[in-house]
Amino acid sequence: LGKKVIIERNLEDDIYVLANGELLEWVIENVVKNGVESIDAQSGVITVNLVKHPKGKVIITLKDNGKGMSNPVRRRIFEPGFTTKKRGWGLGLSLSKRIVERYHGGKIFVKDSVIGKGTTFVIELPVIA
């Protein structure tokens, strides 16, 4: 049997960014998928928040209640080829970083991660005035 994961969404209306929708969708999907895979329990929660920051940024926060990361892992997660999984190439987060930062002029980073409690990723993108 699979696990039950609830996705909670808190999204502000009328926020616009200049972005490649397919690439940005893939980044969010990749971070959410990693969060789901990190949940060991039979049920979990992924929270997605989208807000417009007063300093001309859109902030997307993706939080899971998975197993969290140690500091050494956290420092390496955006490196190409680095993975903590039994399978996979370790390219998802490095490609996500490249898409967000180089292609869209934004930032992606781990805001916090606590072993046994979960991880919070933040994506910042420039807003269209």
MMTF fields as JSON, N, C-alpha, C and O atoms, coordinates in Angstrom:
{
  "mmtfVersion": "1.0.0",
  "mmtfProducer": "UNKNOWN",
  "numBonds": 515,
  "numAtoms": 516,
  "numGroups": 129,
  "numChains": 1,
  "numModels": 1,
  "chainsPerModel": [1],
  "groupsPerChain": [129],
  "chainIdList": ["A"],
  "bondAtomList": [4, 2, 8, 6, 12, 10, 16, 14, 20, 18, 24, 22, 28, 26, 32, 30, 36, 34, 40, 38, 44, 42, 48, 46, 52, 50, 56, 54, 60, 58, 64, 62, 68, 66, 72, 70, 76, 74, 80, 78, 84, 82, 88, 86, 92, 90, 96, 94, 100, 98, 104, 102, 108, 106, 112, 110, 116, 114, 120, 118, 124, 122, 128, 126, 132, 130, 136, 134, 140, 138, 144, 142, 148, 146, 152, 150, 156, 154, 160, 158, 164, 162, 168, 166, 172, 170, 176, 174, 180, 178, 184, 182, 188, 186, 192, 190, 196, 194, 200, 198, 204, 202, 208, 206, 212, 210, 216, 214, 220, 218, 224, 222, 228, 226, 232, 230, 236, 234, 240, 238, 244, 242, 248, 246, 252, 250, 256, 254, 260, 258, 264, 262, 268, 266, 272, 270, 276, 274, 280, 278, 284, 282, 288, 286, 292, 290, 296, 294, 300, 298, 304, 302, 308, 306, 312, 310, 316, 314, 320, 318, 324, 322, 328, 326, 332, 330, 336, 334, 340, 338, 344, 342, 348, 346, 352, 350, 356, 354, 360, 358, 364, 362, 368, 366, 372, 370, 376, 374, 380, 378, 384, 382, 388, 386, 392, 390, 396, 394, 400, 398, 404, 402, 408, 406, 412, 410, 416, 414, 420, 418, 424, 422, 428, 426, 432, 430, 436, 434, 440, 438, 444, 442, 448, 446, 452, 450, 456, 454, 460, 458, 464, 462, 468, 466, 472, 470, 476, 474, 480, 478, 484, 482, 488, 486, 492, 490, 496, 494, 500, 498, 504, 502, 508, 506, 512, 510],
  "bondOrderList": [1, 1, 1, 1, 1, 1, 1, 1, 1, 1, 1, 1, 1, 1, 1, 1, 1, 1, 1, 1, 1, 1, 1, 1, 1, 1, 1, 1, 1, 1, 1, 1, 1, 1, 1, 1, 1, 1, 1, 1, 1, 1, 1, 1, 1, 1, 1, 1, 1, 1, 1, 1, 1, 1, 1, 1, 1, 1, 1, 1, 1, 1, 1, 1, 1, 1, 1, 1, 1, 1, 1, 1, 1, 1, 1, 1, 1, 1, 1, 1, 1, 1, 1, 1, 1, 1, 1, 1, 1, 1, 1, 1, 1, 1, 1, 1, 1, 1, 1, 1, 1, 1, 1, 1, 1, 1, 1, 1, 1, 1, 1, 1, 1, 1, 1, 1, 1, 1, 1, 1, 1, 1, 1, 1, 1, 1, 1, 1],
  "groupList": [{"groupName": "LEU", "atomNameList": ["N", "CA", "C", "O"], "elementList": ["N", "C", "C", "O"], "formalChargeList": [0, 0, 0, 0], "bondAtomList": [1, 0, 2, 1, 3, 2], "bondOrderList": [1, 1, 2], "singleLetterCode": "L", "chemCompType": "L-PEPTIDE LINKING"}, {"groupName": "GLY", "atomNameList": ["N", "CA", "C", "O"], "elementList": ["N", "C", "C", "O"], "formalChargeList": [0, 0, 0, 0], "bondAtomList": [1, 0, 2, 1, 3, 2], "bondOrderList": [1, 1, 2], "singleLetterCode": "G", "chemCompType": "PEPTIDE LINKING"}, {"groupName": "LYS", "atomNameList": ["N", "CA", "C", "O"], "elementList": ["N", "C", "C", "O"], "formalChargeList": [0, 0, 0, 0], "bondAtomList": [1, 0, 2, 1, 3, 2], "bondOrderList": [1, 1, 2], "singleLetterCode": "K", "chemCompType": "L-PEPTIDE LINKING"}, {"groupName": "VAL", "atomNameList": ["N", "CA", "C", "O"], "elementList": ["N", "C", "C", "O"], "formalChargeList": [0, 0, 0, 0], "bondAtomList": [1, 0, 2, 1, 3, 2], "bondOrderList": [1, 1, 2], "singleLetterCode": "V", "chemCompType": "L-PEPTIDE LINKING"}, {"groupName": "ILE", "atomNameList": ["N", "CA", "C", "O"], "elementList": ["N", "C", "C", "O"], "formalChargeList": [0, 0, 0, 0], "bondAtomList": [1, 0, 2, 1, 3, 2], "bondOrderList": [1, 1, 2], "singleLetterCode": "I", "chemCompType": "L-PEPTIDE LINKING"}, {"groupName": "GLU", "atomNameList": ["N", "CA", "C", "O"], "elementList": ["N", "C", "C", "O"], "formalChargeList": [0, 0, 0, 0], "bondAtomList": [1, 0, 2, 1, 3, 2], "bondOrderList": [1, 1, 2], "singleLetterCode": "E", "chemCompType": "L-PEPTIDE LINKING"}, {"groupName": "ARG", "atomNameList": ["N", "CA", "C", "O"], "elementList": ["N", "C", "C", "O"], "formalChargeList": [0, 0, 0, 0], "bondAtomList": [1, 0, 2, 1, 3, 2], "bondOrderList": [1, 1, 2], "singleLetterCode": "R", "chemCompType": "L-PEPTIDE LINKING"}, {"groupName": "ASN", "atomNameList": ["N", "CA", "C", "O"], "elementList": ["N", "C", "C", "O"], "formalChargeList": [0, 0, 0, 0], "bondAtomList": [1, 0, 2, 1, 3, 2], "bondOrderList": [1, 1, 2], "singleLetterCode": "N", "chemCompType": "L-PEPTIDE LINKING"}, {"groupName": "ASP", "atomNameList": ["N", "CA", "C", "O"], "elementList": ["N", "C", "C", "O"], "formalChargeList": [0, 0, 0, 0], "bondAtomList": [1, 0, 2, 1, 3, 2], "bondOrderList": [1, 1, 2], "singleLetterCode": "D", "chemCompType": "L-PEPTIDE LINKING"}, {"groupName": "TYR", "atomNameList": ["N", "CA", "C", "O"], "elementList": ["N", "C", "C", "O"], "formalChargeList": [0, 0, 0, 0], "bondAtomList": [1, 0, 2, 1, 3, 2], "bondOrderList": [1, 1, 2], "singleLetterCode": "Y", "chemCompType": "L-PEPTIDE LINKING"}, {"groupName": "ALA", "atomNameList": ["N", "CA", "C", "O"], "elementList": ["N", "C", "C", "O"], "formalChargeList": [0, 0, 0, 0], "bondAtomList": [1, 0, 2, 1, 3, 2], "bondOrderList": [1, 1, 2], "singleLetterCode": "A", "chemCompType": "L-PEPTIDE LINKING"}, {"groupName": "TRP", "atomNameList": ["N", "CA", "C", "O"], "elementList": ["N", "C", "C", "O"], "formalChargeList": [0, 0, 0, 0], "bondAtomList": [1, 0, 2, 1, 3, 2], "bondOrderList": [1, 1, 2], "singleLetterCode": "W", "chemCompType": "L-PEPTIDE LINKING"}, {"groupName": "SER", "atomNameList": ["N", "CA", "C", "O"], "elementList": ["N", "C", "C", "O"], "formalChargeList": [0, 0, 0, 0], "bondAtomList": [1, 0, 2, 1, 3, 2], "bondOrderList": [1, 1, 2], "singleLetterCode": "S", "chemCompType": "L-PEPTIDE LINKING"}, {"groupName": "GLN", "atomNameList": ["N", "CA", "C", "O"], "elementList": ["N", "C", "C", "O"], "formalChargeList": [0, 0, 0, 0], "bondAtomList": [1, 0, 2, 1, 3, 2], "bondOrderList": [1, 1, 2], "singleLetterCode": "Q", "chemCompType": "L-PEPTIDE LINKING"}, {"groupName": "THR", "atomNameList": ["N", "CA", "C", "O"], "elementList": ["N", "C", "C", "O"], "formalChargeList": [0, 0, 0, 0], "bondAtomList": [1, 0, 2, 1, 3, 2], "bondOrderList": [1, 1, 2], "singleLetterCode": "T", "chemCompType": "L-PEPTIDE LINKING"}, {"groupName": "HIS", "atomNameList": ["N", "CA", "C", "O"], "elementList": ["N", "C", "C", "O"], "formalChargeList": [0, 0, 0, 0], "bondAtomList": [1, 0, 2, 1, 3, 2], "bondOrderList": [1, 1, 2], "singleLetterCode": "H", "chemCompType": "L-PEPTIDE LINKING"}, {"groupName": "PRO", "atomNameList": ["N", "CA", "C", "O"], "elementList": ["N", "C", "C", "O"], "formalChargeList": [0, 0, 0, 0], "bondAtomList": [1, 0, 2, 1, 3, 2], "bondOrderList": [1, 1, 2], "singleLetterCode": "P", "chemCompType": "L-PEPTIDE LINKING"}, {"groupName": "MET", "atomNameList": ["N", "CA", "C", "O"], "elementList": ["N", "C", "C", "O"], "formalChargeList": [0, 0, 0, 0], "bondAtomList": [1, 0, 2, 1, 3, 2], "bondOrderList": [1, 1, 2], "singleLetterCode": "M", "chemCompType": "L-PEPTIDE LINKING"}, {"groupName": "PHE", "atomNameList": ["N", "CA", "C", "O"], "elementList": ["N", "C", "C", "O"], "formalChargeList": [0, 0, 0, 0], "bondAtomList": [1, 0, 2, 1, 3, 2], "bondOrderList": [1, 1, 2], "singleLetterCode": "F", "chemCompType": "L-PEPTIDE LINKING"}],
  "groupTypeList": [0, 1, 2, 2, 3, 4, 4, 5, 6, 7, 0, 5, 8, 8, 4, 9, 3, 0, 10, 7, 1, 5, 0, 0, 5, 11, 3, 4, 5, 7, 3, 3, 2, 7, 1, 3, 5, 12, 4, 8, 10, 13, 12, 1, 3, 4, 14, 3, 7, 0, 3, 2, 15, 16, 2, 1, 2, 3, 4, 4, 14, 0, 2, 8, 7, 1, 2, 1, 17, 12, 7, 16, 3, 6, 6, 6, 4, 18, 5, 16, 1, 18, 14, 14, 2, 2, 6, 1, 11, 1, 0, 1, 0, 12, 0, 12, 2, 6, 4, 3, 5, 6, 9, 15, 1, 1, 2, 4, 18, 3, 2, 8, 12, 3, 4, 1, 2, 1, 14, 14, 18, 3, 4, 5, 0, 16, 3, 4, 10],
  "groupIdList": [1, 2, 3, 4, 5, 6, 7, 8, 9, 10, 11, 12, 13, 14, 15, 16, 17, 18, 19, 20, 21, 22, 23, 24, 25, 26, 27, 28, 29, 30, 31, 32, 33, 34, 35, 36, 37, 38, 39, 40, 41, 42, 43, 44, 45, 46, 47, 48, 49, 50, 51, 52, 53, 54, 55, 56, 57, 58, 59, 60, 61, 62, 63, 64, 65, 66, 67, 68, 69, 70, 71, 72, 73, 74, 75, 76, 77, 78, 79, 80, 81, 82, 83, 84, 85, 86, 87, 88, 89, 90, 91, 92, 93, 94, 95, 96, 97, 98, 99, 100, 101, 102, 103, 104, 105, 106, 107, 108, 109, 110, 111, 112, 113, 114, 115, 116, 117, 118, 119, 120, 121, 122, 123, 124, 125, 126, 127, 128, 129],
  "secStructList": [7, 7, 7, 3, 3, 3, 3, 3, 3, 3, 3, 7, 1, 1, 7, 7, 5, 7, 7, 7, 2, 2, 2, 2, 2, 2, 2, 2, 2, 2, 2, 2, 2, 2, 2, 2, 2, 2, 7, 7, 1, 1, 3, 3, 3, 3, 3, 3, 3, 3, 3, 3, 3, 6, 6, 6, 3, 3, 3, 3, 3, 3, 3, 3, 7, 1, 7, 7, 7, 7, 2, 2, 2, 2, 2, 2, 6, 6, 1, 6, 6, 7, 7, 7, 1, 1, 1, 1, 7, 1, 7, 2, 2, 2, 2, 2, 2, 0, 0, 0, 0, 0, 0, 6, 1, 7, 3, 3, 3, 3, 3, 3, 3, 3, 6, 6, 6, 3, 3, 3, 3, 3, 3, 3, 3, 3, 5, 7, 7],
  "xCoordList": [0.816, 0.0, 0.86, 1.914, 0.411, 1.12, 0.83, 0.099, 1.413, 1.162, 0.173, 0.023, -0.482, -1.44, -0.719, -0.165, -0.736, -0.095, -1.114, -1.722, -1.287, -2.187, -1.346, -0.297, -1.817, -1.145, -2.028, -3.138, -1.512, -2.222, -1.701, -0.491, -2.614, -2.214, -2.736, -3.906, -1.856, -2.202, -1.64, -0.46, -2.487, -2.029, -2.721, -3.948, -1.922, -2.486, -2.921, -2.344, -3.926, -4.414, -3.637, -2.985, -3.722, -3.183, -1.705, -1.312, -0.899, 0.548, 1.108, 0.785, 1.952, 2.487, 4.006, 4.612, 4.604, 6.044, 6.288, 5.466, 7.406, 7.809, 8.567, 9.697, 7.935, 8.527, 8.137, 7.12, 8.964, 8.611, 7.769, 8.286, 6.474, 5.54, 5.894, 5.796, 6.304, 6.631, 7.851, 7.866, 8.871, 10.073, 9.788, 10.225, 9.066, 8.753, 7.853, 8.018, 6.905, 6.046, 6.88, 6.63, 7.874, 8.743, 9.534, 9.679, 10.047, 10.811, 9.94, 10.354, 8.73, 7.835, 7.467, 7.445, 7.179, 6.861, 8.028, 7.819, 9.241, 10.422, 10.608, 10.885, 10.457, 10.615, 9.508, 9.767, 8.274, 7.162, 7.384, 7.175, 7.804, 8.055, 9.143, 9.01, 10.209, 11.259, 10.695, 11.044, 9.819, 9.196, 8.351, 8.411, 7.558, 6.718, 7.593, 7.288, 8.676, 9.578, 10.273, 10.679, 10.414, 11.087, 10.169, 10.628, 8.884, 7.919, 7.916, 7.548, 8.333, 8.4, 7.075, 6.77, 6.304, 5.049, 4.015, 4.207, 2.94, 1.845, 1.095, 0.437, 1.194, 0.543, 1.48, 2.286, 1.355, 2.223, 1.512, 0.388, 2.199, 1.64, 2.715, 3.851, 2.33, 3.156, 2.366, 1.195, 3.0, 2.332, 3.003, 4.225, 2.187, 2.674, 2.076, 0.856, 2.944, 2.509, 3.059, 4.205, 2.243, 2.664, 2.211, 1.014, 3.175, 2.855, 3.708, 4.81, 3.17, 3.92, 4.593, 3.928, 5.911, 6.691, 6.771, 6.861, 6.74, 6.78, 8.026, 7.996, 9.098, 10.336, 10.392, 11.478, 9.231, 9.204, 9.531, 10.048, 9.236, 9.503, 8.234, 7.345, 8.171, 7.168, 7.888, 8.949, 7.321, 7.929, 7.05, 5.874, 7.645, 6.977, 7.674, 8.879, 6.907, 7.458, 6.862, 5.645, 7.732, 7.318, 7.841, 9.049, 6.921, 7.307, 6.748, 5.594, 7.587, 7.133, 7.375, 8.14, 6.7, 6.948, 7.691, 7.399, 8.651, 9.455, 10.574, 10.534, 11.577, 12.632, 13.669, 14.49, 13.652, 14.608, 15.997, 16.231, 16.919, 18.286, 19.294, 19.06, 20.401, 21.516, 22.195, 21.991, 22.989, 23.696, 24.644, 24.698, 25.397, 26.258, 25.463, 25.901, 24.314, 23.469, 22.91, 22.922, 22.431, 21.844, 22.826, 22.43, 24.095, 25.109, 25.35, 25.845, 25.009, 25.35, 24.17, 24.383, 22.944, 21.788, 21.648, 20.997, 22.24, 22.133, 23.311, 23.393, 24.223, 25.357, 24.905, 24.198, 25.304, 24.953, 25.514, 26.679, 24.68, 25.105, 24.979, 25.164, 24.668, 24.524, 23.105, 22.131, 23.0, 21.69, 21.786, 22.84, 20.683, 20.591, 19.685, 19.437, 19.194, 18.249, 18.988, 20.134, 18.301, 18.875, 18.913, 19.759, 17.977, 17.959, 17.868, 17.498, 18.205, 18.159, 19.553, 20.557, 19.589, 20.848, 21.354, 22.497, 20.535, 20.961, 21.036, 21.892, 20.14, 20.16, 18.972, 19.006, 17.928, 16.7, 16.895, 16.479, 17.513, 17.671, 18.728, 18.597, 19.781, 20.771, 20.159, 20.437, 19.334, 18.647, 17.608, 17.44, 16.914, 15.951, 16.638, 16.121, 17.802, 18.558, 18.945, 18.829, 19.396, 19.789, 18.594, 18.713, 17.452, 16.234, 15.79, 15.488, 15.748, 15.278, 16.269, 15.87, 17.541, 18.513, 19.035, 19.088, 19.418, 19.995, 18.938, 19.085, 17.883, 16.87, 15.86, 15.406, 15.503, 14.454, 14.957, 14.167, 16.242, 16.79, 16.316, 16.258, 15.978, 15.487, 16.47, 17.663, 15.954, 16.763, 15.961, 14.734, 16.654, 16.054, 17.021, 18.227, 16.481, 17.339, 16.52, 15.289, 17.233, 16.591, 16.519, 17.544, 15.309, 15.121, 15.458, 16.171, 14.943, 15.3, 15.005, 14.208, 15.674, 15.463, 15.831, 16.912, 14.926, 15.132, 14.923, 13.884, 15.912, 15.819, 14.555, 14.315, 13.747, 12.53, 11.334, 10.231, 11.533, 10.44, 10.094, 8.928, 11.098, 10.81, 11.727, 12.659, 11.428, 12.264, 11.39, 10.269, 11.93, 11.247, 12.16, 13.257, 11.702, 12.384, 11.708, 10.499, 12.488, 11.948, 12.429, 13.604, 11.488, 11.797, 11.392, 10.245, 12.341, 12.05, 12.17, 13.146, 11.177, 11.177, 10.852, 10.083, 11.435, 11.078, 9.643, 9.192, 8.927, 7.526, 7.439, 8.312, 6.391, 6.121, 5.263, 4.215, 5.713, 4.97, 3.624, 2.884],
  "yCoordList": [-1.189, 0.0, 1.253, 1.293, 2.267, 3.537, 4.366, 3.952, 5.532, 6.426, 7.514, 7.828, 8.067, 9.145, 10.471, 10.7, 11.337, 12.641, 13.724, 13.715, 14.638, 15.772, 16.949, 17.252, 17.603, 18.803, 19.991, 20.137, 20.832, 22.046, 23.196, 23.347, 24.012, 25.138, 26.441, 26.552, 27.415, 28.766, 29.702, 30.052, 30.098, 30.84, 32.188, 32.27, 33.252, 34.574, 34.653, 33.991, 35.453, 35.645, 36.754, 37.581, 36.753, 37.831, 38.114, 39.262, 37.077, 37.228, 36.776, 35.694, 37.62, 37.318, 37.367, 38.286, 36.359, 36.326, 36.024, 35.382, 36.484, 36.157, 34.834, 34.785, 33.771, 32.45, 31.499, 31.678, 30.489, 29.366, 28.439, 27.786, 28.391, 27.637, 26.172, 25.616, 25.538, 24.113, 23.856, 22.904, 24.698, 24.507, 24.768, 24.007, 25.831, 26.159, 25.096, 24.738, 24.598, 23.512, 22.282, 21.617, 21.979, 20.823, 20.997, 20.049, 22.213, 22.487, 22.225, 21.533, 22.786, 22.612, 21.148, 20.63, 20.485, 19.056, 18.256, 17.34, 18.59, 17.877, 18.053, 17.085, 19.277, 19.52, 18.816, 18.225, 18.881, 18.198, 16.689, 16.032, 16.137, 14.692, 14.27, 13.244, 15.054, 14.749, 14.777, 13.938, 15.751, 15.834, 14.62, 14.076, 14.191, 13.0, 11.78, 10.978, 11.643, 10.498, 10.522, 9.477, 11.715, 11.813, 11.471, 11.334, 11.334, 11.04, 9.535, 8.739, 9.165, 7.746, 7.232, 6.044, 8.118, 7.715, 7.3, 7.525, 6.704, 6.314, 7.519, 7.438, 8.634, 9.842, 11.03, 11.066, 11.987, 13.149, 14.383, 14.32, 15.515, 16.786, 17.558, 17.684, 18.068, 18.997, 20.3, 20.308, 21.396, 22.699, 23.578, 23.723, 24.161, 25.056, 26.436, 26.602, 27.415, 28.8, 29.649, 29.477, 30.56, 31.479, 32.873, 33.133, 33.77, 35.132, 36.131, 35.82, 37.326, 38.419, 39.191, 39.698, 39.277, 39.975, 41.452, 41.775, 42.345, 43.782, 44.223, 45.265, 43.469, 43.863, 43.375, 43.175, 43.183, 42.832, 41.382, 41.07, 40.5, 39.082, 38.276, 38.681, 37.147, 36.139, 35.064, 34.588, 34.688, 33.68, 32.432, 32.476, 31.321, 30.023, 29.206, 28.963, 28.788, 27.982, 26.587, 26.423, 25.582, 24.183, 23.456, 23.283, 23.036, 22.438, 21.02, 20.767, 20.105, 18.729, 18.339, 18.984, 17.262, 16.729, 15.394, 14.439, 15.369, 14.17, 14.007, 14.559, 13.234, 12.88, 13.971, 13.852, 15.032, 16.12, 15.75, 14.626, 16.709, 16.513, 16.947, 17.894, 16.249, 16.678, 17.869, 18.1, 18.615, 19.756, 19.352, 20.053, 18.25, 17.862, 17.554, 17.902, 16.911, 16.623, 17.926, 18.155, 18.759, 20.046, 20.884, 21.541, 20.86, 21.636, 21.11, 21.847, 19.855, 19.23, 18.974, 18.562, 19.199, 18.735, 19.337, 18.741, 20.502, 21.101, 20.722, 21.203, 19.867, 19.418, 18.358, 17.423, 18.488, 17.452, 16.093, 15.982, 15.075, 13.715, 13.337, 12.17, 14.291, 13.965, 13.476, 14.124, 12.336, 11.809, 11.033, 10.5, 10.978, 10.157, 8.958, 8.151, 8.851, 7.789, 6.559, 6.642, 5.42, 4.182, 4.173, 3.518, 4.915, 4.989, 6.452, 7.312, 6.721, 8.098, 8.606, 8.024, 9.686, 10.243, 11.414, 11.837, 11.936, 13.086, 14.359, 15.21, 14.492, 15.665, 16.596, 17.738, 16.136, 16.914, 18.275, 19.285, 18.326, 19.609, 20.492, 21.716, 19.893, 20.722, 21.349, 22.508, 20.6, 21.145, 22.176, 23.194, 21.931, 22.898, 24.225, 25.292, 24.15, 25.36, 26.12, 27.344, 25.397, 26.023, 26.707, 27.824, 26.032, 26.59, 27.852, 28.861, 27.81, 28.95, 30.11, 31.252, 29.827, 30.904, 31.427, 32.641, 30.557, 31.032, 31.415, 32.415, 30.632, 30.867, 31.925, 32.719, 31.937, 32.839, 33.995, 34.854, 34.03, 35.125, 35.127, 36.178, 33.958, 33.842, 33.129, 33.048, 32.61, 31.854, 30.656, 30.713, 29.571, 28.415, 27.984, 27.885, 27.729, 27.344, 26.599, 26.619, 25.946, 25.284, 26.304, 26.76, 26.652, 27.612, 26.948, 27.518, 25.735, 24.97, 23.495, 23.109, 22.696, 21.254, 20.697, 20.966, 19.92, 19.342, 17.838, 17.379, 17.083, 15.628, 15.19, 15.598, 14.353, 13.831, 14.774, 14.39, 15.998, 16.981, 17.439, 17.697, 17.542, 17.954, 19.043, 19.485, 19.459, 20.409, 21.47, 21.199, 22.68, 23.784, 24.354, 24.829, 24.303, 24.919, 26.242, 26.388, 27.206, 28.498, 28.774, 28.601, 29.208, 29.665, 31.133, 31.482, 31.985, 33.413, 33.741, 33.363, 34.446, 34.849, 36.331, 36.845, 37.024, 38.436, 38.563, 37.789, 39.546, 39.757, 40.724, 41.571, 40.586, 41.541, 42.648, 42.385, 43.882, 45.023, 45.201, 46.116],
  "zCoordList": [0.0, 0.0, 0.0, 0.635, -0.708, -0.741, 0.486, 1.385, 0.503, 1.621, 1.211, 0.03, 2.187, 1.954, 2.2, 3.275, 1.188, 1.32, 0.985, -0.086, 1.9, 1.695, 1.204, 1.771, 0.15, -0.332, 0.02, -0.492, 0.904, 1.307, 0.467, 0.292, -0.054, -0.894, -0.304, 0.06, -0.217, 0.215, -0.856, -0.827, -1.79, -2.952, -3.049, -3.008, -3.179, -3.42, -4.879, -5.742, -5.149, -6.509, -7.212, -6.574, -8.542, -9.378, -9.141, -8.934, -9.171, -9.094, -10.436, -10.926, -11.024, -12.346, -12.333, -11.784, -12.948, -13.155, -14.628, -15.281, -15.138, -16.493, -16.401, -15.915, -16.872, -16.668, -17.783, -18.453, -17.964, -18.816, -17.941, -17.035, -18.221, -17.381, -17.24, -16.146, -18.327, -18.265, -17.389, -16.608, -17.514, -16.704, -15.227, -14.364, -14.941, -13.554, -12.93, -11.764, -13.713, -13.238, -12.898, -11.892, -13.737, -13.495, -12.201, -11.428, -11.962, -10.734, -9.507, -8.577, -9.515, -8.363, -8.198, -7.081, -9.299, -9.248, -8.679, -7.884, -9.074, -8.597, -7.086, -6.378, -6.594, -5.157, -4.37, -3.322, -4.878, -4.201, -4.203, -3.183, -5.332, -5.425, -4.434, -3.767, -4.34, -3.362, -1.945, -1.114, -1.673, -0.354, -0.047, 1.056, -1.022, -0.845, -0.573, 0.31, -1.328, -1.142, 0.216, 0.724, 0.808, 2.108, 3.277, 4.412, 3.004, 4.074, 4.336, 3.472, 5.538, 5.905, 6.457, 6.35, 7.039, 7.685, 6.641, 5.446, 7.089, 6.197, 5.658, 4.621, 6.363, 5.869, 6.062, 6.992, 5.17, 5.244, 4.733, 4.234, 4.871, 4.433, 3.678, 4.134, 2.519, 1.76, 1.722, 1.342, 2.112, 2.103, 1.058, 1.042, 0.187, -0.863, -0.61, -0.592, -0.417, -0.224, -1.359, -1.773, -1.859, -2.907, -2.503, -2.377, -2.3, -1.894, -2.671, -3.124, -2.81, -3.419, -2.297, -1.394, -2.361, -1.353, -1.736, -2.921, -0.762, -1.077, -1.852, -2.507, -1.794, -2.477, -3.926, -4.47, -4.552, -5.967, -6.268, -7.34, -5.338, -5.528, -5.301, -4.553, -5.953, -5.657, -4.858, -5.263, -3.743, -2.866, -2.888, -2.527, -3.319, -3.292, -2.208, -2.279, -1.208, -0.121, -0.211, -0.288, -0.201, -0.298, 0.936, 1.104, 1.794, 3.073, 3.168, 2.824, 3.64, 3.858, 5.306, 6.023, 5.724, 7.07, 6.977, 7.697, 6.069, 5.843, 6.85, 7.949, 6.45, 7.399, 7.629, 8.539, 6.825, 7.019, 6.524, 6.079, 6.607, 6.121, 7.176, 7.927, 7.219, 8.058, 7.378, 6.186, 8.12, 7.526, 6.399, 5.389, 6.525, 5.406, 4.118, 3.021, 4.256, 3.095, 2.542, 1.333, 3.419, 3.02, 2.198, 1.235, 2.575, 1.856, 0.44, -0.413, 0.184, -1.102, -2.028, -3.168, -1.591, -2.358, -3.748, -4.607, -3.992, -5.317, -6.221, -7.351, -5.743, -6.554, -7.55, -7.174, -8.827, -9.814, -9.392, -9.013, -9.463, -9.138, -7.675, -7.33, -6.8, -5.382, -5.112, -5.495, -4.453, -4.086, -2.781, -2.436, -2.072, -0.867, -1.122, -0.226, -2.355, -2.707, -3.236, -3.677, -3.179, -3.698, -5.218, -5.827, -5.829, -7.279, -7.69, -6.89, -8.925, -9.412, -9.725, -9.313, -10.452, -10.941, -10.104, -10.272, -9.22, -8.43, -9.249, -9.008, -10.216, -11.086, -10.891, -11.35, -10.223, -10.107, -9.466, -10.034, -8.303, -7.618, -8.261, -8.245, -8.831, -9.519, -10.767, -11.077, -11.481, -12.65, -12.224, -12.896, -11.125, -10.603, -10.294, -10.624, -9.66, -9.331, -10.593, -10.656, -11.571, -12.835, -13.512, -14.016, -13.517, -14.131, -13.399, -14.037, -12.072, -11.293, -11.364, -11.591, -11.174, -11.035, -12.361, -12.561, -13.258, -14.521, -15.545, -16.247, -15.633, -16.662, -16.242, -17.066, -14.943, -14.474, -13.601, -13.21, -13.294, -12.494, -11.052, -10.414, -10.539, -9.167, -8.267, -8.562, -7.162, -6.2, -5.736, -5.655, -5.433, -4.771, -3.678, -3.904, -2.493, -1.381, -0.331, -0.345, 0.573, 1.711, 2.839, 3.345, 3.223, 4.318, 5.642, 6.468, 5.842, 7.027, 6.808, 5.954, 7.608, 7.575, 8.934, 9.457, 9.5, 10.823, 10.713, 10.239, 11.151, 11.114, 11.851, 12.987, 11.189, 11.777, 11.719, 12.108, 11.242, 11.214, 9.792, 9.494, 8.915, 7.551, 7.03, 7.702, 5.81, 5.089, 4.432, 4.0, 4.368, 3.694, 2.613, 2.903, 1.375, 0.244, -0.067, 0.118, -0.538, -0.971, -2.38, -2.705, -3.211, -4.568, -4.63, -4.354, -4.994, -5.172, -6.648, -7.296, -7.181, -8.586, -8.669, -7.857, -9.648, -9.824, -10.308, -11.153, -9.767, -10.12, -11.304, -11.492, -12.084, -13.149, -12.556, -11.967, -12.716, -12.156, -12.799, -12.437]
}
